[in-house]
Amino acid sequence: MLLFSSPFSVDHNDAPPQLQLELIELQCDDECRGKHQQCSLVDFYRQLDKNRFPEMRSFAKKMLSLFGSTYLCEQTFSVMNFNKNRLRSRMSDSHLRDILRITTTVLKPDLDSLLKSRSQYHPSH
């Protein structure tokens, strides 16, 4: 984690073998050091030259993806535990899957358009 957040303060011998040469080159580059101090970590790794630092960029992508996937997993389990509690224990797996899909999606439905396309708002009437 320290290699990802502070690549200029890590000893290259402590880095994985496939990153050592690129890390040495990165630590010797004053322009990269300046960008690291000025930019966010995401922007810093995005701005690294693809040809000079392919392993460092790949390593950074893996590290950045850990946080997003962990957050989504925790969010999904929280929603599942909230919805499938002792009072709603007979909820089928398909209903739970539908609830999880709706609550964890980033898409916003156009409810006005959906309601206008129906002649009745409720099928029981």
C-alpha positions, 0 to 999 in steps of 0.5 A: 500500500505504501508503494502505491500511495508514496512511491518516492519514499519506498526503497526499490528493494522492497518493491516486487521485482517486476516494479523495481526498475520502473520505480528507480526510474520514477524516483529519479524523475524530478518532473514525476516527483512534482506531479505526485506532489501536485496531483491526486493519486488517480491523476498522477498514475493516469499521467504516467507515460504508458511506455515508460511505466507500464508495470507501475500503471498496471499496479496502480489500476489494481490498487485503485480497483480494490477500493471500488469493488470492496465498497460495492460488496459492502454496500450490497451486503448491507442492503441484503441484510437490511432487506432479508431480516427475520421479518422478511425471511420468506423472501424468495431469492429472485425477489432479493436479487431484484431488490439488490439490483435496483438498490445498487444500480447507478441508473435512474429510471424515468418514472414520468415517462414510464407512468405516462406510457400506462393507461392505468397506474395500478393494474388492480383498477 
